[in-house]
Amino acid sequence: MEKRVQDYKNDILKIVRGTFSPAMMSRQLQDFHENDIADVMSELTVGERCKLYRILDMDTLSDILEYLDEEEAVTYLEEMNIKKAAAILSKIETNVLSDILQKFDKDKRRILIELLDDNVRHDIEMINSFDDEEIGSRMTTNCIIIHENITVKEAMNELVSQAAQNDNISTIFVVNSNQEFFGAIDLKDLIIARRDHPLNELIVTSYPYVYGTSLIDECIEDLKDYSEDSIPVLDNENRLLGVITSASIVDLVDDEMGDDYAKLAGLTAEEDLKEPLKESMKKRLPWLIILLGLGMIVSSVVGVFEKVVTQLPIIMCFQSLILDMAGNVGTQSLAVTIRVLMDESLTGKQKFELVLKEMHIGLCNGGLLGILSFVLIGLYIFIFKGKTLIFAYAVSGCIGLSLMVAMLISSAVGTCIPLFFKKIHIDPAVASGPLITTINDLVAVISYYGLSWIFLIEIMHMAG
């Protein structure tokens, strides 16, 4: 597949750099998908791109720009005459157009908006009126809208008329005389309906919808549950403003996953390669300061058990084993819990069962790994450290027991912390991997050195 994409690039480059007439070049480039042409844009010189701007029609150029990221799109639009750039922008999906315009400097953006088609300018101003966290900021006005009180024939005429400007035609949205959302019609149902068939019988009035002011992270799960090509977006008066397309929903889910992944890494937001050093530091420092404080607590706890370390220095060799396993188990439980918490209908009983299940898994895994550690570490101490068999297996037994206890408690911590955050209405992804790991380090240190002190020193009176 990768080779085939490369072949497309080479074919397109040959056409653009060839000596074909403009008409022939345009005809040959029509055989390629706009995404393939978009992939080639960065490999062309400014002069070669300018040749494309003159040869390709506005619709093709607008489609190509939609497959580029906003920064690239702005770069290529800057190479064009500003009036042509505005004409191309007028044909781009309004939600994509809004993102591209934000990348221009203030003065250039104002000029471009003034040059846009009147209807497009109105749509952009409406989309920009929503906050970035609201679903309305991601909608598009590219959809077919008809009124409920028309015939099937009139509906078909409206479809044909509006399809010239809107290519999202698989679902036709219906409004009443007050422009309030009434329902939706599947394109196939409209096509096969007879002219005298009542339009009302084709309308699905239970069609899903969202309000433009709804927060993205609150409604994204509901949007994912529907397999519709587009979901209508309403204002607070129930008037139809636009739609969220399936492509936008995929992008939203991707953004949400990226944001959660950033939080799991202990960041306040996602970063990119072009982000200034100062901004990256601001995103990372808050958690690092908190984790530094927790790390100092862990270190001070180790100091409390200084007597144990002095009398049994060999146990220091296996501290990292206990800490690492506790951190790994806690992170696994955290990932499972955050995934389960995506279900907003989760009951208190189900949450309690989740905690018990994770603790049961931690106990069973800890027991198995504890037994394995008991056998292998005991042999290691006996053979390589030259200790007596009783001493070796007393130490390895304490390590195995500590491992089981640490993994049991870490499973509970990795589950309970995100549940607590969810309860107090804080994003559970904030219960990040570094935070869970540091807390579990504290649990592991207390478990390990505490058990070593009780069993090896106080009960068995051993010293290294």
Steps between C-alpha positions, in 0.01 A plus 500: 500500500783740592670436166179578315469838678859577399414409140214750507739769621745429220221500239364833622846656513566390139174662385561829683862520386422387145436708188128427473257772401288644788190318374682164474667544840164580663339195336779267612500629859126433521584128502660538845332545835538844655675341799772364271554845351509649851781258592708630210457873569793523742736347239415762237679830460308825549496545121361150444229556761406831340460314170257264674304794647441628145421164342273332758143619556385655829314189619805278455730749674260532793483120533881479497527758777258302716746208502784720628559612856416863574862621498567354154171633364587852616847476341352412159219756524761768572655416161177590318332824410290594805174513301561152362590375848169639632309339213656162576437539874133571425469145363662323797293330772418772752641313801833449317491857370461634853813313614703620200401865550621488861852431372522827305622816667227733621511751211514236225218305665279810510559568129430139402176492701384818327569341160314176578161423352228670708339171609836347587600809699176477697560130570858562613392777737238266646750213548757735654237617749536165680783428742761246393370256764145514359380260230369789290859608427549173305183497292457570131212658312556261210166320507162484324211668683135490388165596656247249628198638311614419145436208264739222408547659157584839656738326740683340206524837328644653818749217524620551142518877553696487826728211399693738276627678812484220757644153450377344827179371345457151646267643765251783441408703806150638548396818681161656571385851416694639799822332378479261796643152446217260412675182385704338224446304179732235359597581140410148384148531645447828319626364167274194498192684632219572255417860422163481671643332811454719814837647598414475873507120476864512389617724785672338798403728787705306758829584325787579743621860545728710721496862614779725378587613853550141623856432615690267269630270773146460640325404176775321308400159640138551388616602150715187473199280577325603177610372160347794313699691238407828667332618821303830503615783727230725651501835676324556831175576313519159326579656163725301269843664467707231327625143540788305651626261232637153566845626393481774765394243761807290416720810539333585832557149633863519386546837672333371816724192506805719443397727785444204733833351396670830582337501844604140561855617433464770766447788255227762520448492120646359179826631358631514147841535339457871428398598851729754671721382788323725750155359413622139528652575840176658624309183407744265669604689814176484705499121523877482538484730803228283657695184422818654645316552829371143497847372409646682802240327719603162356867580569423608857311173559809307391692702759261380770611144426870588515548237776371228265732609218798515739445151638386338174668687213422213259132597489597824323586290194136402452328831579466594133331164428222571749461865392490421128244221532276711723516787249425271206197345670366843604533634145318196359212548744491871417470430126220246554311732736514804270376285212209369712413852623419603144165336570308779676227258611734308730330434837658515847473123527683453169778734613536301824514178298770655280714578808454144631581349161822703460607413857427133433711513182778680689490242779509202261776645282690612810471152651636329188784750454571490874545122490723529193707771672524291817652207310731687260624776731563246777721300265676817384585608856609148600718434193640843405500682832629207704232524770350208688194331356284614793615860467458497120144370508401716797597808298344370176185404692472855633554634145232268359251598773580870453446463125158344552391767752634788285325370187173452690502853643624652172205345314264664749680837475502491117125440504384717791686821406332547158165403657552769765594759238188413303289534816622857562445589130865509396613326181621155620779510241659760728575204726802463277751221470776695681264583789385139541858374470628740767220412742565131439871558566398624843278193551777265383768659720283478812395141419851380419700661779218460751473127444879465495524677834219294659592153371874509441616719788232497770384137463795312349776731637701488179777734388694508180 
